[in-house]
Amino acid sequence: MVNRKFRITNDSGVHARPATSLVNTCMQFDCQITLKAYKKSVDFKSIMGVMSLGIYSGTTIEVICNGIDEEKAMTAITRKIDELSLGKEI
C-alpha cells in the first residue's frame, strides 16, 4: 500500500474536467485506488464518487493505492495532478 497527501490549490478545485481526467488515469491500473477528503472515502475509479466529495481549493486529499501496480498508479496520479495544476504534494 502506498499513500500520498495533496493540498488542492487550483481556484476551481476538482471540478468535472479534472475529475474525469483523474478517474480515467486511475482506470488504467488494476490496483484498488481510494480518494479521501473531508473524512470520507470513495473509489477513485468512480466519477460519481469523486464528484460527490465536492473538493474545493484549500482541501487536503489523500490518495491510497493498494495492489499489484500500486507504485505505477501513484506515480501516474501524482503526474496528472501536477499536469492539471490542481495542487501540490504535502
N, CA, C and O atoms as a CHARMM CRD file, in Angstrom:
* protein
*
  360
    1    1 MET  N      0.83800  -1.18000   0.00000 PROA 1      0.00000
    2    1 MET  CA     0.00000   0.00000   0.00000 PROA 1      0.00000
    3    1 MET  C      0.88200   1.24100   0.00000 PROA 1      0.00000
    4    1 MET  O      1.85600   1.32200   0.74800 PROA 1      0.00000
    5    2 VAL  N      0.53700   2.19500  -0.83400 PROA 2      0.00000
    6    2 VAL  CA     1.21300   3.48900  -0.85500 PROA 2      0.00000
    7    2 VAL  C      0.16100   4.58800  -0.74400 PROA 2      0.00000
    8    2 VAL  O     -0.94700   4.46000  -1.26500 PROA 2      0.00000
    9    3 ASN  N      0.52000   5.65400  -0.06700 PROA 3      0.00000
   10    3 ASN  CA    -0.40500   6.77500   0.04000 PROA 3      0.00000
   11    3 ASN  C      0.35300   8.09300   0.00600 PROA 3      0.00000
   12    3 ASN  O      1.51300   8.18000   0.40900 PROA 3      0.00000
   13    4 ARG  N     -0.33300   9.11000  -0.48600 PROA 4      0.00000
   14    4 ARG  CA     0.22200  10.46300  -0.54900 PROA 4      0.00000
   15    4 ARG  C     -0.90000  11.45000  -0.28200 PROA 4      0.00000
   16    4 ARG  O     -2.06900  11.19800  -0.57300 PROA 4      0.00000
   17    5 LYS  N     -0.50300  12.57900   0.28000 PROA 5      0.00000
   18    5 LYS  CA    -1.46100  13.65700   0.52600 PROA 5      0.00000
   19    5 LYS  C     -1.12500  14.83900  -0.37000 PROA 5      0.00000
   20    5 LYS  O      0.04000  15.11800  -0.65700 PROA 5      0.00000
   21    6 PHE  N     -2.16400  15.51600  -0.79900 PROA 6      0.00000
   22    6 PHE  CA    -2.03400  16.68500  -1.66300 PROA 6      0.00000
   23    6 PHE  C     -2.92800  17.79800  -1.14000 PROA 6      0.00000
   24    6 PHE  O     -4.01100  17.53700  -0.61600 PROA 6      0.00000
   25    7 ARG  N     -2.47800  19.03100  -1.28200 PROA 7      0.00000
   26    7 ARG  CA    -3.32600  20.17800  -0.98700 PROA 7      0.00000
   27    7 ARG  C     -3.77700  20.75500  -2.32300 PROA 7      0.00000
   28    7 ARG  O     -2.95600  21.09800  -3.17400 PROA 7      0.00000
   29    8 ILE  N     -5.08400  20.85500  -2.49500 PROA 8      0.00000
   30    8 ILE  CA    -5.64200  21.37800  -3.74600 PROA 8      0.00000
   31    8 ILE  C     -5.48200  22.89400  -3.73600 PROA 8      0.00000
   32    8 ILE  O     -5.95300  23.57600  -2.82500 PROA 8      0.00000
   33    9 THR  N     -4.81100  23.40900  -4.76300 PROA 9      0.00000
   34    9 THR  CA    -4.53100  24.84600  -4.84500 PROA 9      0.00000
   35    9 THR  C     -5.23400  25.52000  -6.00800 PROA 9      0.00000
   36    9 THR  O     -5.27300  26.74900  -6.07900 PROA 9      0.00000
   37   10 ASN  N     -5.78600  24.73800  -6.91600 PROA 10     0.00000
   38   10 ASN  CA    -6.49500  25.30500  -8.06000 PROA 10     0.00000
   39   10 ASN  C     -7.73400  26.04000  -7.55600 PROA 10     0.00000
   40   10 ASN  O     -8.49700  25.49500  -6.75800 PROA 10     0.00000
   41   11 ASP  N     -7.93700  27.27100  -8.01500 PROA 11     0.00000
   42   11 ASP  CA    -9.06500  28.08900  -7.55700 PROA 11     0.00000
   43   11 ASP  C    -10.41700  27.41800  -7.77300 PROA 11     0.00000
   44   11 ASP  O    -11.35100  27.64800  -7.00500 PROA 11     0.00000
   45   12 SER  N    -10.53000  26.59700  -8.80100 PROA 12     0.00000
   46   12 SER  CA   -11.79500  25.92500  -9.11200 PROA 12     0.00000
   47   12 SER  C    -11.95200  24.58800  -8.39900 PROA 12     0.00000
   48   12 SER  O    -12.99800  23.94800  -8.50900 PROA 12     0.00000
   49   13 GLY  N    -10.93000  24.16200  -7.67500 PROA 13     0.00000
   50   13 GLY  CA   -10.98100  22.86200  -7.01300 PROA 13     0.00000
   51   13 GLY  C    -10.95000  21.73600  -8.02400 PROA 13     0.00000
   52   13 GLY  O    -10.43800  21.89700  -9.13200 PROA 13     0.00000
   53   14 VAL  N    -11.49600  20.59900  -7.64100 PROA 14     0.00000
   54   14 VAL  CA   -11.54700  19.44100  -8.53500 PROA 14     0.00000
   55   14 VAL  C    -12.95200  19.39800  -9.14300 PROA 14     0.00000
   56   14 VAL  O    -13.84800  18.73600  -8.62000 PROA 14     0.00000
   57   15 HSD  N    -13.12500  20.11000 -10.24700 PROA 15     0.00000
   58   15 HSD  CA   -14.41600  20.15400 -10.92800 PROA 15     0.00000
   59   15 HSD  C    -14.47500  19.03500 -11.97600 PROA 15     0.00000
   60   15 HSD  O    -13.58700  18.18300 -12.01900 PROA 15     0.00000
   61   16 ALA  N    -15.49900  19.03200 -12.80700 PROA 16     0.00000
   62   16 ALA  CA   -15.79700  17.90100 -13.69300 PROA 16     0.00000
   63   16 ALA  C    -14.64900  17.49700 -14.62300 PROA 16     0.00000
   64   16 ALA  O    -14.33000  16.31200 -14.72000 PROA 16     0.00000
   65   17 ARG  N    -14.02800  18.45200 -15.30300 PROA 17     0.00000
   66   17 ARG  CA   -12.98600  18.08200 -16.27800 PROA 17     0.00000
   67   17 ARG  C    -11.76800  17.42700 -15.62300 PROA 17     0.00000
   68   17 ARG  O    -11.36400  16.34600 -16.05100 PROA 17     0.00000
   69   18 PRO  N    -11.16600  18.05100 -14.59200 PROA 18     0.00000
   70   18 PRO  CA   -10.01900  17.38000 -13.98600 PROA 18     0.00000
   71   18 PRO  C    -10.40600  16.08600 -13.26400 PROA 18     0.00000
   72   18 PRO  O     -9.61700  15.14300 -13.22200 PROA 18     0.00000
   73   19 ALA  N    -11.60100  16.03600 -12.70400 PROA 19     0.00000
   74   19 ALA  CA   -12.05000  14.80500 -12.04500 PROA 19     0.00000
   75   19 ALA  C    -12.12800  13.67200 -13.06500 PROA 19     0.00000
   76   19 ALA  O    -11.69500  12.55400 -12.78200 PROA 19     0.00000
   77   20 THR  N    -12.66700  13.94600 -14.22800 PROA 20     0.00000
   78   20 THR  CA   -12.76400  12.93400 -15.28600 PROA 20     0.00000
   79   20 THR  C    -11.38200  12.48100 -15.72500 PROA 20     0.00000
   80   20 THR  O    -11.15300  11.28800 -15.92100 PROA 20     0.00000
   81   21 SER  N    -10.46900  13.41400 -15.87800 PROA 21     0.00000
   82   21 SER  CA    -9.10600  13.08400 -16.28500 PROA 21     0.00000
   83   21 SER  C     -8.41900  12.20300 -15.22700 PROA 21     0.00000
   84   21 SER  O     -7.72800  11.24400 -15.57100 PROA 21     0.00000
   85   22 LEU  N     -8.60900  12.52900 -13.96300 PROA 22     0.00000
   86   22 LEU  CA    -8.01500  11.73100 -12.88400 PROA 22     0.00000
   87   22 LEU  C     -8.62600  10.33300 -12.83100 PROA 22     0.00000
   88   22 LEU  O     -7.90400   9.34800 -12.68200 PROA 22     0.00000
   89   23 VAL  N     -9.93500  10.24200 -12.95100 PROA 23     0.00000
   90   23 VAL  CA   -10.60000   8.94000 -12.93300 PROA 23     0.00000
   91   23 VAL  C    -10.12300   8.09000 -14.11800 PROA 23     0.00000
   92   23 VAL  O     -9.87000   6.89600 -13.96000 PROA 23     0.00000
   93   24 ASN  N    -10.00000   8.69300 -15.29100 PROA 24     0.00000
   94   24 ASN  CA    -9.50100   7.96000 -16.46000 PROA 24     0.00000
   95   24 ASN  C     -8.08600   7.45100 -16.23600 PROA 24     0.00000
   96   24 ASN  O     -7.74400   6.35200 -16.67300 PROA 24     0.00000
   97   25 THR  N     -7.26400   8.23800 -15.56200 PROA 25     0.00000
   98   25 THR  CA    -5.90600   7.79800 -15.22400 PROA 25     0.00000
   99   25 THR  C     -5.97100   6.59200 -14.28800 PROA 25     0.00000
  100   25 THR  O     -5.26500   5.60500 -14.49400 PROA 25     0.00000
  101   26 CYS  N     -6.80400   6.66900 -13.27500 PROA 26     0.00000
  102   26 CYS  CA    -6.93300   5.57400 -12.30400 PROA 26     0.00000
  103   26 CYS  C     -7.43300   4.28500 -12.95700 PROA 26     0.00000
  104   26 CYS  O     -7.01900   3.19200 -12.57200 PROA 26     0.00000
  105   27 MET  N     -8.31600   4.41200 -13.93800 PROA 27     0.00000
  106   27 MET  CA    -8.90600   3.24300 -14.59700 PROA 27     0.00000
  107   27 MET  C     -7.87600   2.39900 -15.34400 PROA 27     0.00000
  108   27 MET  O     -8.15000   1.24800 -15.68400 PROA 27     0.00000
  109   28 GLN  N     -6.70800   2.95500 -15.59800 PROA 28     0.00000
  110   28 GLN  CA    -5.66500   2.23000 -16.33200 PROA 28     0.00000
  111   28 GLN  C     -4.96600   1.17800 -15.47800 PROA 28     0.00000
  112   28 GLN  O     -4.19200   0.37300 -15.99500 PROA 28     0.00000
  113   29 PHE  N     -5.23700   1.18200 -14.16700 PROA 29     0.00000
  114   29 PHE  CA    -4.49800   0.32000 -13.24300 PROA 29     0.00000
  115   29 PHE  C     -5.41700  -0.70400 -12.58100 PROA 29     0.00000
  116   29 PHE  O     -6.61300  -0.47000 -12.40700 PROA 29     0.00000
  117   30 ASP  N     -4.82700  -1.84700 -12.21700 PROA 30     0.00000
  118   30 ASP  CA    -5.58900  -2.93700 -11.60900 PROA 30     0.00000
  119   30 ASP  C     -5.74500  -2.78200 -10.09700 PROA 30     0.00000
  120   30 ASP  O     -6.66200  -3.35700  -9.51200 PROA 30     0.00000
  121   31 CYS  N     -4.87600  -2.02400  -9.46900 PROA 31     0.00000
  122   31 CYS  CA    -4.91800  -1.90100  -8.01400 PROA 31     0.00000
  123   31 CYS  C     -6.16000  -1.12200  -7.56600 PROA 31     0.00000
  124   31 CYS  O     -6.78800  -0.41000  -8.35000 PROA 31     0.00000
  125   32 GLN  N     -6.48700  -1.28000  -6.29600 PROA 32     0.00000
  126   32 GLN  CA    -7.57500  -0.51100  -5.70700 PROA 32     0.00000
  127   32 GLN  C     -7.03800   0.88800  -5.39800 PROA 32     0.00000
  128   32 GLN  O     -5.96300   1.02500  -4.81400 PROA 32     0.00000
  129   33 ILE  N     -7.77900   1.92100  -5.78800 PROA 33     0.00000
  130   33 ILE  CA    -7.35000   3.30000  -5.55500 PROA 33     0.00000
  131   33 ILE  C     -8.47500   4.02500  -4.82100 PROA 33     0.00000
  132   33 ILE  O     -9.61100   4.08200  -5.29200 PROA 33     0.00000
  133   34 THR  N     -8.13600   4.56900  -3.67200 PROA 34     0.00000
  134   34 THR  CA    -9.11000   5.25500  -2.82900 PROA 34     0.00000
  135   34 THR  C     -8.74200   6.72000  -2.71900 PROA 34     0.00000
  136   34 THR  O     -7.56500   7.06200  -2.60100 PROA 34     0.00000
  137   35 LEU  N     -9.73700   7.58100  -2.75800 PROA 35     0.00000
  138   35 LEU  CA    -9.57000   9.01600  -2.56000 PROA 35     0.00000
  139   35 LEU  C    -10.26400   9.39100  -1.27400 PROA 35     0.00000
  140   35 LEU  O    -11.43700   9.07100  -1.07800 PROA 35     0.00000
  141   36 LYS  N     -9.53800  10.07900  -0.38200 PROA 36     0.00000
  142   36 LYS  CA   -10.11100  10.51800   0.88600 PROA 36     0.00000
  143   36 LYS  C    -10.09900  12.04000   0.96000 PROA 36     0.00000
  144   36 LYS  O     -9.11300  12.68900   0.61200 PROA 36     0.00000
  145   37 ALA  N    -11.20700  12.58900   1.41600 PROA 37     0.00000
  146   37 ALA  CA   -11.32600  14.02800   1.67200 PROA 37     0.00000
  147   37 ALA  C    -12.50300  14.22400   2.61600 PROA 37     0.00000
  148   37 ALA  O    -13.48700  13.48700   2.54800 PROA 37     0.00000
  149   38 TYR  N    -12.40600  15.20000   3.48500 PROA 38     0.00000
  150   38 TYR  CA   -13.49900  15.51900   4.41900 PROA 38     0.00000
  151   38 TYR  C    -13.92200  14.30900   5.25100 PROA 38     0.00000
  152   38 TYR  O    -15.10600  14.14300   5.54800 PROA 38     0.00000
  153   39 LYS  N    -12.96400  13.46700   5.62700 PROA 39     0.00000
  154   39 LYS  CA   -13.22100  12.26300   6.42300 PROA 39     0.00000
  155   39 LYS  C    -14.12700  11.25900   5.71200 PROA 39     0.00000
  156   39 LYS  O    -14.77000  10.43400   6.36100 PROA 39     0.00000
  157   40 LYS  N    -14.17800  11.32800   4.37800 PROA 40     0.00000
  158   40 LYS  CA   -14.94200  10.38600   3.56500 PROA 40     0.00000
  159   40 LYS  C    -13.98700   9.70900   2.59400 PROA 40     0.00000
  160   40 LYS  O    -12.98100  10.29400   2.19100 PROA 40     0.00000
  161   41 SER  N    -14.30200   8.48900   2.22500 PROA 41     0.00000
  162   41 SER  CA   -13.50100   7.73000   1.26000 PROA 41     0.00000
  163   41 SER  C    -14.37300   7.30500   0.09500 PROA 41     0.00000
  164   41 SER  O    -15.51400   6.87900   0.27800 PROA 41     0.00000
  165   42 VAL  N    -13.81800   7.42700  -1.12000 PROA 42     0.00000
  166   42 VAL  CA   -14.52100   6.97200  -2.32200 PROA 42     0.00000
  167   42 VAL  C    -13.55100   6.22100  -3.21700 PROA 42     0.00000
  168   42 VAL  O    -12.33300   6.36400  -3.10600 PROA 42     0.00000
  169   43 ASP  N    -14.11600   5.42100  -4.10400 PROA 43     0.00000
  170   43 ASP  CA   -13.34000   4.72600  -5.12500 PROA 43     0.00000
  171   43 ASP  C    -12.89800   5.77200  -6.15100 PROA 43     0.00000
  172   43 ASP  O    -13.73300   6.44500  -6.75500 PROA 43     0.00000
  173   44 PHE  N    -11.59400   5.90300  -6.34400 PROA 44     0.00000
  174   44 PHE  CA   -11.06700   6.92200  -7.25800 PROA 44     0.00000
  175   44 PHE  C    -11.32900   6.55700  -8.71900 PROA 44     0.00000
  176   44 PHE  O    -11.02100   7.34500  -9.61400 PROA 44     0.00000
  177   45 LYS  N    -11.88800   5.38500  -8.97100 PROA 45     0.00000
  178   45 LYS  CA   -12.24600   4.98800 -10.33000 PROA 45     0.00000
  179   45 LYS  C    -13.70700   5.31900 -10.63500 PROA 45     0.00000
  180   45 LYS  O    -14.21000   4.98100 -11.70700 PROA 45     0.00000
  181   46 SER  N    -14.37900   5.97200  -9.70800 PROA 46     0.00000
  182   46 SER  CA   -15.79100   6.32400  -9.84900 PROA 46     0.00000
  183   46 SER  C    -15.95100   7.84200  -9.96500 PROA 46     0.00000
  184   46 SER  O    -15.68800   8.56600  -9.00500 PROA 46     0.00000
  185   47 ILE  N    -16.37500   8.32200 -11.12600 PROA 47     0.00000
  186   47 ILE  CA   -16.55600   9.76800 -11.30900 PROA 47     0.00000
  187   47 ILE  C    -17.62700  10.29200 -10.36700 PROA 47     0.00000
  188   47 ILE  O    -17.49800  11.40000  -9.84700 PROA 47     0.00000
  189   48 MET  N    -18.67000   9.52700 -10.13900 PROA 48     0.00000
  190   48 MET  CA   -19.73100   9.97200  -9.22700 PROA 48     0.00000
  191   48 MET  C    -19.20100  10.08300  -7.80000 PROA 48     0.00000
  192   48 MET  O    -19.54700  11.01200  -7.07100 PROA 48     0.00000
  193   49 GLY  N    -18.36300   9.13500  -7.41300 PROA 49     0.00000
  194   49 GLY  CA   -17.76900   9.18000  -6.07700 PROA 49     0.00000
  195   49 GLY  C    -16.88800  10.40000  -5.89700 PROA 49     0.00000
  196   49 GLY  O    -16.97700  11.09800  -4.88700 PROA 49     0.00000
  197   50 VAL  N    -16.03800  10.65600  -6.87900 PROA 50     0.00000
  198   50 VAL  CA   -15.12500  11.80400  -6.80700 PROA 50     0.00000
  199   50 VAL  C    -15.90500  13.11300  -6.77800 PROA 50     0.00000
  200   50 VAL  O    -15.61500  13.99200  -5.96600 PROA 50     0.00000
  201   51 MET  N    -16.88600  13.24500  -7.65500 PROA 51     0.00000
  202   51 MET  CA   -17.67700  14.47100  -7.71000 PROA 51     0.00000
  203   51 MET  C    -18.50600  14.67000  -6.43700 PROA 51     0.00000
  204   51 MET  O    -18.76900  15.80600  -6.04200 PROA 51     0.00000
  205   52 SER  N    -18.91300  13.58300  -5.80300 PROA 52     0.00000
  206   52 SER  CA   -19.73200  13.69100  -4.59600 PROA 52     0.00000
  207   52 SER  C    -18.97200  14.32200  -3.43200 PROA 52     0.00000
  208   52 SER  O    -19.58400  14.82700  -2.49100 PROA 52     0.00000
  209   53 LEU  N    -17.64500  14.29400  -3.49400 PROA 53     0.00000
  210   53 LEU  CA   -16.85000  14.88400  -2.41900 PROA 53     0.00000
  211   53 LEU  C    -16.85800  16.41300  -2.46000 PROA 53     0.00000
  212   53 LEU  O    -16.68700  17.05300  -1.42300 PROA 53     0.00000
  213   54 GLY  N    -17.05300  17.00300  -3.62500 PROA 54     0.00000
  214   54 GLY  CA   -17.06500  18.46200  -3.73500 PROA 54     0.00000
  215   54 GLY  C    -15.76700  19.07700  -3.23800 PROA 54     0.00000
  216   54 GLY  O    -15.77500  19.86400  -2.29100 PROA 54     0.00000
  217   55 ILE  N    -14.65600  18.72700  -3.86700 PROA 55     0.00000
  218   55 ILE  CA   -13.32900  19.14800  -3.41100 PROA 55     0.00000
  219   55 ILE  C    -13.02000  20.55700  -3.89200 PROA 55     0.00000
  220   55 ILE  O    -12.93300  20.81500  -5.09300 PROA 55     0.00000
  221   56 TYR  N    -12.85700  21.46600  -2.93500 PROA 56     0.00000
  222   56 TYR  CA   -12.58000  22.87300  -3.22100 PROA 56     0.00000
  223   56 TYR  C    -11.11000  23.21000  -2.99300 PROA 56     0.00000
  224   56 TYR  O    -10.36000  22.41900  -2.42100 PROA 56     0.00000
  225   57 SER  N    -10.71400  24.38400  -3.44400 PROA 57     0.00000
  226   57 SER  CA    -9.35800  24.88300  -3.21600 PROA 57     0.00000
  227   57 SER  C     -9.08900  24.94900  -1.71900 PROA 57     0.00000
  228   57 SER  O     -9.94100  25.38200  -0.94400 PROA 57     0.00000
  229   58 GLY  N     -7.89800  24.51700  -1.32000 PROA 58     0.00000
  230   58 GLY  CA    -7.51100  24.51900   0.08300 PROA 58     0.00000
  231   58 GLY  C     -7.75000  23.19100   0.78400 PROA 58     0.00000
  232   58 GLY  O     -7.31200  22.99600   1.91700 PROA 58     0.00000
  233   59 THR  N     -8.43700  22.28800   0.11900 PROA 59     0.00000
  234   59 THR  CA    -8.73800  20.97900   0.69600 PROA 59     0.00000
  235   59 THR  C     -7.51100  20.07400   0.63300 PROA 59     0.00000
  236   59 THR  O     -6.77000  20.08700  -0.35000 PROA 59     0.00000
  237   60 THR  N     -7.30300  19.29100   1.68600 PROA 60     0.00000
  238   60 THR  CA    -6.27000  18.26300   1.67400 PROA 60     0.00000
  239   60 THR  C     -6.92800  16.94900   1.30300 PROA 60     0.00000
  240   60 THR  O     -7.91600  16.54200   1.91400 PROA 60     0.00000
  241   61 ILE  N     -6.37300  16.29100   0.29900 PROA 61     0.00000
  242   61 ILE  CA    -6.86700  14.97700  -0.11200 PROA 61     0.00000
  243   61 ILE  C     -5.77800  13.94700   0.13100 PROA 61     0.00000
  244   61 ILE  O     -4.59400  14.28000   0.19100 PROA 61     0.00000
  245   62 GLU  N     -6.18500  12.70300   0.26700 PROA 62     0.00000
  246   62 GLU  CA    -5.24300  11.59400   0.39200 PROA 62     0.00000
  247   62 GLU  C     -5.59000  10.56300  -0.66600 PROA 62     0.00000
  248   62 GLU  O     -6.75500  10.20800  -0.84300 PROA 62     0.00000
  249   63 VAL  N     -4.58200  10.08900  -1.36000 PROA 63     0.00000
  250   63 VAL  CA    -4.74900   9.04600  -2.37500 PROA 63     0.00000
  251   63 VAL  C     -4.06000   7.79300  -1.84700 PROA 63     0.00000
  252   63 VAL  O     -2.90300   7.83700  -1.42900 PROA 63     0.00000
  253   64 ILE  N     -4.78400   6.67600  -1.87200 PROA 64     0.00000
  254   64 ILE  CA    -4.25500   5.40800  -1.38000 PROA 64     0.00000
  255   64 ILE  C     -4.36300   4.38000  -2.49600 PROA 64     0.00000
  256   64 ILE  O     -5.44600   4.14100  -3.03000 PROA 64     0.00000
  257   65 CYS  N     -3.23100   3.77400  -2.84500 PROA 65     0.00000
  258   65 CYS  CA    -3.18900   2.73100  -3.87300 PROA 65     0.00000
  259   65 CYS  C     -2.76400   1.42800  -3.20500 PROA 65     0.00000
  260   65 CYS  O     -1.79700   1.39400  -2.44400 PROA 65     0.00000
  261   66 ASN  N     -3.49900   0.35700  -3.49900 PROA 66     0.00000
  262   66 ASN  CA    -3.21500  -0.91900  -2.87000 PROA 66     0.00000
  263   66 ASN  C     -3.40300  -2.03600  -3.89700 PROA 66     0.00000
  264   66 ASN  O     -4.52000  -2.30500  -4.34100 PROA 66     0.00000
  265   67 GLY  N     -2.30900  -2.67100  -4.26000 PROA 67     0.00000
  266   67 GLY  CA    -2.40400  -3.77200  -5.21600 PROA 67     0.00000
  267   67 GLY  C     -1.13400  -3.93400  -6.02500 PROA 67     0.00000
  268   67 GLY  O     -0.10300  -3.33100  -5.72800 PROA 67     0.00000
  269   68 ILE  N     -1.22900  -4.75200  -7.04200 PROA 68     0.00000
  270   68 ILE  CA    -0.07200  -5.19400  -7.80600 PROA 68     0.00000
  271   68 ILE  C      0.68800  -4.05000  -8.49300 PROA 68     0.00000
  272   68 ILE  O      1.91700  -4.08600  -8.55900 PROA 68     0.00000
  273   69 ASP  N     -0.01500  -3.05000  -8.99800 PROA 69     0.00000
  274   69 ASP  CA     0.64700  -1.96100  -9.72000 PROA 69     0.00000
  275   69 ASP  C      0.50700  -0.62300  -8.98100 PROA 69     0.00000
  276   69 ASP  O      0.40500   0.43500  -9.60100 PROA 69     0.00000
  277   70 GLU  N      0.50300  -0.69500  -7.65000 PROA 70     0.00000
  278   70 GLU  CA     0.26900   0.49400  -6.81700 PROA 70     0.00000
  279   70 GLU  C      1.29100   1.60600  -7.03100 PROA 70     0.00000
  280   70 GLU  O      0.92400   2.78100  -7.06900 PROA 70     0.00000
  281   71 GLU  N      2.54700   1.25900  -7.16900 PROA 71     0.00000
  282   71 GLU  CA     3.58700   2.28500  -7.35200 PROA 71     0.00000
  283   71 GLU  C      3.40000   3.02600  -8.67700 PROA 71     0.00000
  284   71 GLU  O      3.49200   4.25200  -8.73200 PROA 71     0.00000
  285   72 LYS  N      3.13900   2.26900  -9.74000 PROA 72     0.00000
  286   72 LYS  CA     2.91900   2.88700 -11.04800 PROA 72     0.00000
  287   72 LYS  C      1.68500   3.77700 -11.02600 PROA 72     0.00000
  288   72 LYS  O      1.68500   4.86600 -11.60100 PROA 72     0.00000
  289   73 ALA  N      0.63400   3.31100 -10.36000 PROA 73     0.00000
  290   73 ALA  CA    -0.60200   4.08800 -10.26400 PROA 73     0.00000
  291   73 ALA  C     -0.35500   5.40400  -9.52600 PROA 73     0.00000
  292   73 ALA  O     -0.80100   6.46100  -9.97200 PROA 73     0.00000
  293   74 MET  N      0.34800   5.34200  -8.40900 PROA 74     0.00000
  294   74 MET  CA     0.59800   6.55800  -7.62800 PROA 74     0.00000
  295   74 MET  C      1.44700   7.54600  -8.41700 PROA 74     0.00000
  296   74 MET  O      1.20300   8.75200  -8.37000 PROA 74     0.00000
  297   75 THR  N      2.42900   7.04900  -9.13300 PROA 75     0.00000
  298   75 THR  CA     3.26200   7.91900  -9.96200 PROA 75     0.00000
  299   75 THR  C      2.41200   8.60600 -11.03000 PROA 75     0.00000
  300   75 THR  O      2.55200   9.80700 -11.26000 PROA 75     0.00000
  301   76 ALA  N      1.54000   7.85400 -11.67600 PROA 76     0.00000
  302   76 ALA  CA     0.69300   8.41900 -12.73100 PROA 76     0.00000
  303   76 ALA  C     -0.29000   9.44600 -12.16200 PROA 76     0.00000
  304   76 ALA  O     -0.51800  10.48600 -12.78000 PROA 76     0.00000
  305   77 ILE  N     -0.86600   9.17100 -11.01000 PROA 77     0.00000
  306   77 ILE  CA    -1.81000  10.10200 -10.38200 PROA 77     0.00000
  307   77 ILE  C     -1.10200  11.38800  -9.96900 PROA 77     0.00000
  308   77 ILE  O     -1.62000  12.48500 -10.17800 PROA 77     0.00000
  309   78 THR  N      0.07400  11.24900  -9.38900 PROA 78     0.00000
  310   78 THR  CA     0.85500  12.42300  -8.97700 PROA 78     0.00000
  311   78 THR  C      1.18800  13.28600 -10.18800 PROA 78     0.00000
  312   78 THR  O      1.06500  14.50900 -10.13500 PROA 78     0.00000
  313   79 ARG  N      1.60700  12.65400 -11.27000 PROA 79     0.00000
  314   79 ARG  CA     1.91400  13.38900 -12.50600 PROA 79     0.00000
  315   79 ARG  C      0.68000  14.09900 -13.05000 PROA 79     0.00000
  316   79 ARG  O      0.76300  15.24100 -13.50200 PROA 79     0.00000
  317   80 LYS  N     -0.46600  13.41800 -13.00600 PROA 80     0.00000
  318   80 LYS  CA    -1.70300  14.00500 -13.53200 PROA 80     0.00000
  319   80 LYS  C     -2.13100  15.19800 -12.68600 PROA 80     0.00000
  320   80 LYS  O     -2.58700  16.20000 -13.23800 PROA 80     0.00000
  321   81 ILE  N     -2.00000  15.12300 -11.38100 PROA 81     0.00000
  322   81 ILE  CA    -2.32700  16.25500 -10.50900 PROA 81     0.00000
  323   81 ILE  C     -1.42400  17.43900 -10.83600 PROA 81     0.00000
  324   81 ILE  O     -1.88400  18.57900 -10.89200 PROA 81     0.00000
  325   82 ASP  N     -0.12900  17.16500 -11.05400 PROA 82     0.00000
  326   82 ASP  CA     0.80700  18.22900 -11.44400 PROA 82     0.00000
  327   82 ASP  C      0.46200  18.79000 -12.81500 PROA 82     0.00000
  328   82 ASP  O      0.43700  20.00600 -13.00400 PROA 82     0.00000
  329   83 GLU  N      0.19800  17.91100 -13.76700 PROA 83     0.00000
  330   83 GLU  CA    -0.11400  18.31400 -15.14000 PROA 83     0.00000
  331   83 GLU  C     -1.35900  19.20300 -15.19900 PROA 83     0.00000
  332   83 GLU  O     -1.41900  20.16000 -15.97200 PROA 83     0.00000
  333   84 LEU  N     -2.33700  18.87300 -14.38000 PROA 84     0.00000
  334   84 LEU  CA    -3.59300  19.65400 -14.35500 PROA 84     0.00000
  335   84 LEU  C     -3.49800  20.88600 -13.45700 PROA 84     0.00000
  336   84 LEU  O     -4.46100  21.64500 -13.33800 PROA 84     0.00000
  337   85 SER  N     -2.34300  21.08600 -12.82700 PROA 85     0.00000
  338   85 SER  CA    -2.11800  22.20900 -11.89400 PROA 85     0.00000
  339   85 SER  C     -3.20400  22.25800 -10.82000 PROA 85     0.00000
  340   85 SER  O     -3.73000  23.32400 -10.49900 PROA 85     0.00000
  341   86 LEU  N     -3.52500  21.09800 -10.27800 PROA 86     0.00000
  342   86 LEU  CA    -4.56200  21.01700  -9.24400 PROA 86     0.00000
  343   86 LEU  C     -4.04100  21.30100  -7.85200 PROA 86     0.00000
  344   86 LEU  O     -4.73600  21.90800  -7.03700 PROA 86     0.00000
  345   87 GLY  N     -2.80200  20.86000  -7.56800 PROA 87     0.00000
  346   87 GLY  CA    -2.28700  21.05100  -6.22400 PROA 87     0.00000
  347   87 GLY  C     -0.86500  20.55000  -6.08900 PROA 87     0.00000
  348   87 GLY  O     -0.19300  20.22100  -7.06700 PROA 87     0.00000
  349   88 LYS  N     -0.43000  20.50500  -4.82900 PROA 88     0.00000
  350   88 LYS  CA     0.94000  20.11200  -4.51200 PROA 88     0.00000
  351   88 LYS  C      0.93200  19.00900  -3.46700 PROA 88     0.00000
  352   88 LYS  O      0.07600  18.97400  -2.58400 PROA 88     0.00000
  353   89 GLU  N      1.90600  18.10500  -3.58300 PROA 89     0.00000
  354   89 GLU  CA     2.06100  17.05100  -2.58200 PROA 89     0.00000
  355   89 GLU  C      2.52500  17.66500  -1.26100 PROA 89     0.00000
  356   89 GLU  O      3.36800  18.56100  -1.23900 PROA 89     0.00000
  357   90 ILE  N      1.96800  17.17300  -0.17900 PROA 90     0.00000
  358   90 ILE  CA     2.38500  17.68100   1.15500 PROA 90     0.00000
  359   90 ILE  C      2.90800  16.54100   1.99600 PROA 90     0.00000
  360   90 ILE  O      3.30700  16.75200   3.14200 PROA 90     0.00000
